[in-house]
Amino acid sequence: MRKWLVSISVLLITVVLAACGGDTEAESSNEEEEKITVEHELGETEVTRNPENVVVFDFGIVDSLDELGVEIQGVAKDSLPDYLSQYDSDEYENIGGLKEPDFEAISQMDPDVIVISGRQSEVYDELSEIAPTVYLGVDTTRYMESFEENMLALGEIFKKEEEVEEKLGEIKENIEEVNSKSQSMDGKGLIILANDGKVSAYGEGSRFGLIHDVLGVPPVDESIESSTHGQSISFEYISEKNPEYMYVVDRGAVVGDESSAKQVMENEIVKKTSAYEKDQIYYLDPQYWYLSGGGLQSVEAMVNEIKESL
């Protein structure tokens, strides 16, 4: 009789354990298959939450995922910023250039998701044929709103919502500090991109417009045309506008050429400006401003650079 009862008990325990195991497997399977739809500038993309095989072109997104502790499998190693140099190793797949993706290499990776920005927008359809592709480029006409939307999307995709909210809160506090300084600043500013001996001006709503639009530095010229490559200007233009602050981004320092912005800018004409006389020409870090803007790390660094200038 006892043997019969023991046998029945063992059988019941086995059935219960099997049922529990089945529930666990079902829950695990459901978790793995959980999908969300991400709306972005180029359309809507369904992605699996917390994807494991991740390909990223945009350096701002790379720096954000790095900050959030999310593993990346493939990056565009061409022109990687120094502060992201850890991704320039055999541990990470090289997915080609920012404007020339290696479609074959990406296809062989069989990624779960591909994240792109403006430089890859023209090949969005081709990349979408390989894997779900999400566009998270910053809209410079609404910089902070766009940046926040991108970060919140990352938080949702990779289940890092709390971390993203906390980091965004810190950045917003920092921006408020800068605004309190810029509201009482004496003088107006001019943003310049130096490139191979030539100079271009950037104003409100431009790729560097964060300085005016978000951080509150008043522009010395409100009529600068907003374009990707800026408005071509002369040194005489700089002298005529006579800004009290100049913010210079040296493109040559990050595209393979030698850094020459200081030599180009500090000529006899520019030396007559108030910015030069007051020692208020600031050479911004082009790795943040030119290569990887729009990231949790880069935006924080950019805000801090302007804060220090004020």
Phi and psi in degrees as a GROMACS rama.xvg file:
@    title "Ramachandran Plot"
@    xaxis  label "Phi"
@    yaxis  label "Psi"
@TYPE xy
-61.0584  -41.8606  ARG-2
-59.4898  -39.6417  LYS-3
-65.2966  -42.4108  TRP-4
-65.1549  -41.4196  LEU-5
-61.1912  -43.3876  VAL-6
-61.0542  -44.0031  SER-7
-62.7442  -42.0704  ILE-8
-62.9354  -45.4739  SER-9
-61.0767  -41.8964  VAL-10
-62.6719  -44.116  LEU-11
-63.5696  -42.4302  LEU-12
-62.1249  -41.8078  ILE-13
-61.8695  -42.8888  THR-14
-63.9583  -43.9544  VAL-15
-62.9818  -45.4488  VAL-16
-62.2082  -40.0905  LEU-17
-64.1323  -40.8246  ALA-18
-64.4408  -44.0386  ALA-19
-61.8939  -42.3826  CYS-20
-62.8279  -38.481  GLY-21
-64.5391  -40.4872  GLY-22
-62.7793  -42.1896  ASP-23
-62.1618  -43.5419  THR-24
-64.1065  -39.4837  GLU-25
-65.2356  -42.8621  ALA-26
-63.2241  -42.2184  GLU-27
-62.6393  -41.5438  SER-28
-65.1126  -42.4575  SER-29
-63.1829  -38.6441  ASN-30
-65.5774  -41.2158  GLU-31
-65.8346  -32.2216  GLU-32
-94.7779  5.00069  GLU-33
-63.8329  126.563  GLU-34
-124.108  152.354  LYS-35
-133.598  158.944  ILE-36
-106.275  122.55  THR-37
-101.512  120.374  VAL-38
-89.4703  133.813  GLU-39
-147.002  178.96  HIS-40
-59.0377  -29.9464  GLU-41
-98.6898  1.611  LEU-42
145.19  -149.851  GLY-43
-124.797  138.936  GLU-44
-132.726  127.063  THR-45
-87.4801  125.304  GLU-46
-130.29  153.192  VAL-47
-78.1629  132.816  THR-48
-66.725  144.177  ARG-49
54.5835  53.2969  ASN-50
-64.6292  150.653  PRO-51
-98.388  -35.0509  GLU-52
-102.927  96.8653  ASN-53
-114.979  128.558  VAL-54
-114.837  128.906  VAL-55
-133.579  128.719  VAL-56
-94.2176  -43.172  PHE-57
-72.396  125.546  ASP-58
-69.4673  -28.6895  PHE-59
-65.1271  -36.3338  GLY-60
-73.0437  -38.5595  ILE-61
-58.3151  -46.2181  VAL-62
-68.4853  -29.8021  ASP-63
-70.7186  -45.3742  SER-64
-65.82  -34.3535  LEU-65
-62.5984  -43.469  ASP-66
-63.8889  -34.026  GLU-67
-86.848  -4.31536  LEU-68
76.6669  26.6132  GLY-69
-94.7009  130.482  VAL-70
-74.204  139.579  GLU-71
-118.937  141.849  ILE-72
-102.256  -30.3064  GLN-73
-137.661  134.549  GLY-74
-137.321  160.415  VAL-75
-84.2651  105.465  ALA-76
-79.6171  -12.7433  LYS-77
-68.7491  123.588  ASP-78
67.289  28.235  SER-79
-58.7375  132.076  LEU-80
-61.4924  150.464  PRO-81
-58.1457  -36.5863  ASP-82
-74.0204  -5.5575  TYR-83
-115.608  22.4793  LEU-84
-63.4396  -18.6984  SER-85
-62.1199  -20.7334  GLN-86
-84.2821  -5.16541  TYR-87
-91.4071  60.2572  ASP-88
-141.124  168.824  SER-89
-66.4128  -13.5547  ASP-90
-67.9339  -21.847  GLU-91
-118.538  137.794  TYR-92
-73.6386  138.07  GLU-93
-86.5298  117.762  ASN-94
-99.488  14.5107  ILE-95
103.584  -165.227  GLY-96
-87.2938  167.782  GLY-97
-63.7312  -32.4747  LEU-98
-107.706  -6.40925  LYS-99
-133.473  78.5991  GLU-100
-62.0544  148.121  PRO-101
-90.7227  89.1169  ASP-102
-60.3135  -36.8376  PHE-103
-65.5935  -45.8543  GLU-104
-62.7603  -41.4417  ALA-105
-65.6034  -42.6531  ILE-106
-62.0316  -39.8211  SER-107
-66.486  -26.7706  GLN-108
-71.8629  -23.9904  MET-109
50.472  59.3509  ASP-110
-69.2322  157.21  PRO-111
-82.9721  -29.6087  ASP-112
-156.244  147.373  VAL-113
-122.368  130.655  ILE-114
-113.619  126.869  VAL-115
-127.557  174.328  ILE-116
-141.933  -156.872  SER-117
-55.4528  -40.5917  GLY-118
-65.6999  -19.8215  ARG-119
-110.238  6.95833  GLN-120
-60.2624  -31.2653  SER-121
-70.5563  -20.2073  GLU-122
-110.495  21.3613  VAL-123
-56.2311  -46.4653  TYR-124
-63.0643  -41.3236  ASP-125
-65.5827  -41.5693  GLU-126
-68.4286  -34.3256  LEU-127
-65.6238  -24.7513  SER-128
-71.2132  -23.5437  GLU-129
-84.9332  -45.2624  ILE-130
-161.526  163.866  ALA-131
-54.4241  125.159  PRO-132
-119.846  128.435  THR-133
-115.955  128.988  VAL-134
-93.1492  117.975  TYR-135
-127.832  51.7738  LEU-136
-83.6608  152.848  GLY-137
-84.3615  132.406  VAL-138
-87.7066  107.419  ASP-139
-67.4083  -18.5375  THR-140
-75.6985  -14.4482  THR-141
-145.906  63.959  ARG-142
-55.0654  -58.7213  TYR-143
-67.1236  -40.1283  MET-144
-60.1674  -45.5079  GLU-145
-65.1348  -44.1011  SER-146
-59.7506  -46.3826  PHE-147
-62.7072  -42.6228  GLU-148
-59.5495  -42.492  GLU-149
-62.8495  -43.943  ASN-150
-67.1845  -39.3761  MET-151
-65.1865  -35.4906  LEU-152
-63.8786  -42.9424  ALA-153
-61.0627  -43.3994  LEU-154
-59.2774  -40.5524  GLY-155
-70.7726  -42.4964  GLU-156
-63.5721  -44.6092  ILE-157
-103.252  13.9714  PHE-158
55.9038  47.5594  LYS-159
-125.721  35.9536  LYS-160
-58.496  -46.9198  GLU-161
-64.1257  -42.9641  GLU-162
-62.6635  -41.7526  GLU-163
-64.3597  -46.3439  VAL-164
-58.9132  -41.9895  GLU-165
-64.7524  -44.5921  GLU-166
-67.0082  -41.6016  LYS-167
-62.4861  -37.3191  LEU-168
-61.989  -41.1505  GLY-169
-64.2454  -42.4401  GLU-170
-65.0896  -41.675  ILE-171
-62.7628  -40.3976  LYS-172
-61.5149  -40.9601  GLU-173
-64.625  -40.3528  ASN-174
-63.3496  -40.074  ILE-175
-60.9501  -38.4427  GLU-176
-63.0491  -42.6428  GLU-177
-65.0315  -42.4247  VAL-178
-61.8491  -36.4594  ASN-179
-64.676  -29.4565  SER-180
-81.6171  -43.4521  LYS-181
-67.2707  -28.3721  SER-182
-65.2497  -24.8049  GLN-183
-111.083  12.1475  SER-184
-72.3334  148.098  MET-185
-99.1396  105.67  ASP-186
116.361  170.612  GLY-187
-119.454  161.013  LYS-188
-117.86  159.286  GLY-189
-133.601  129.786  LEU-190
-99.3185  130.693  ILE-191
-130.915  137.002  ILE-192
-104.08  120.572  LEU-193
-97.871  128.644  ALA-194
-147.596  105.841  ASN-195
54.2937  46.9484  ASP-196
85.5236  -8.76779  GLY-197
-106.852  157.163  LYS-198
-130.978  142.651  VAL-199
-129.124  147.814  SER-200
-104.135  144.195  ALA-201
-125.371  135.191  TYR-202
-119.249  -152.63  GLY-203
-64.1262  141.999  GLU-204
75.6159  7.36983  GLY-205
-94.2305  -179.3  SER-206
-63.5496  -23.2118  ARG-207
-110.303  12.0826  PHE-208
-65.2743  -10.1292  GLY-209
-48.7287  -36.302  LEU-210
-61.1656  -41.1155  ILE-211
-87.7167  -50.6927  HIS-212
-71.2875  -36.4035  ASP-213
-107.468  -40.5493  VAL-214
-93.9542  -6.11538  LEU-215
81.2488  11.8787  GLY-216
-72.9155  118.833  VAL-217
-67.0332  135.379  PRO-218
-77.2096  142.045  PRO-219
-75.3586  -19.961  VAL-220
-139.593  112.637  ASP-221
-85.1779  -1.85897  GLU-222
-104.506  11.578  SER-223
-63.7906  128.907  ILE-224
-68.9387  138.002  GLU-225
-90.206  111.335  SER-226
-148.377  162.206  SER-227
-57.8252  -41.1224  THR-228
-97.4932  7.64482  HIS-229
75.7347  178.857  GLY-230
-99.2566  120.178  GLN-231
-63.6212  130.183  SER-232
-133.511  168.226  ILE-233
-109.763  168.037  SER-234
-69.6793  -26.44  PHE-235
-64.8562  -36.9141  GLU-236
-60.3769  -44.999  TYR-237
-60.7784  -42.831  ILE-238
-64.245  -40.2514  SER-239
-65.861  -43.3604  GLU-240
-74.9698  -29.4646  LYS-241
47.8309  62.6345  ASN-242
-69.9466  149.926  PRO-243
-83.8549  -23.3158  GLU-244
-128.729  137.701  TYR-245
-128.749  132.13  MET-246
-115.549  116.871  TYR-247
-113.084  128.445  VAL-248
-107.833  122.508  VAL-249
-95.2448  97.0796  ASP-250
-64.7092  -38.2856  ARG-251
-59.2464  -25.1287  GLY-252
-72.9621  -16.2286  ALA-253
-122.932  4.62056  VAL-254
-118.179  22.1922  VAL-255
101.977  -16.6041  GLY-256
-88.3387  171.838  ASP-257
-80.2572  148.53  GLU-258
-68.6585  124.301  SER-259
-136.763  7.48218  SER-260
-57.494  -43.4379  ALA-261
-63.2862  -42.4494  LYS-262
-65.3294  -39.7948  GLN-263
-68.3344  -45.0368  VAL-264
-74.5568  -42.1514  MET-265
-89.2373  62.0601  GLU-266
-96.8443  -179.033  ASN-267
-63.63  -31.0938  GLU-268
-72.1466  -48.8226  ILE-269
-66.5991  -29.4166  VAL-270
-65.1754  -13.092  LYS-271
-89.2792  -4.62269  LYS-272
-80.7418  160.122  THR-273
-63.9031  -36.1755  SER-274
-59.396  -42.8165  ALA-275
-70.856  -45.4148  TYR-276
-62.4998  -31.6706  GLU-277
-94.8552  7.9926  LYS-278
55.8058  47.0989  ASP-279
-122.652  39.9204  GLN-280
-101.48  117.959  ILE-281
-112.783  125.221  TYR-282
-95.3495  104.881  TYR-283
-76.4593  154.257  LEU-284
-72.2223  109.853  ASP-285
-68.1938  -17.9329  PRO-286
-65.2674  -35.6816  GLN-287
-82.3938  -48.9626  TYR-288
-75.4807  -35.0459  TRP-289
-99.7446  -37.8296  TYR-290
-94.6328  -40.6447  LEU-291
-133.708  29.2936  SER-292
-58.6342  156.315  GLY-293
89.2642  15.1832  GLY-294
-111.575  162.189  GLY-295
-60.9939  -38.8512  LEU-296
-78.4305  -44.168  GLN-297
-68.256  -42.4745  SER-298
-63.6375  -41.168  VAL-299
-60.3871  -43.4684  GLU-300
-65.8078  -39.2449  ALA-301
-64.4759  -44.3476  MET-302
-61.4523  -41.7091  VAL-303
-65.1028  -35.771  ASN-304
-63.4896  -42.119  GLU-305
-70.9577  -37.2901  ILE-306
-57.6238  -45.1208  LYS-307
-64.8525  -31.6425  GLU-308
-71.495  -20.6262  SER-309
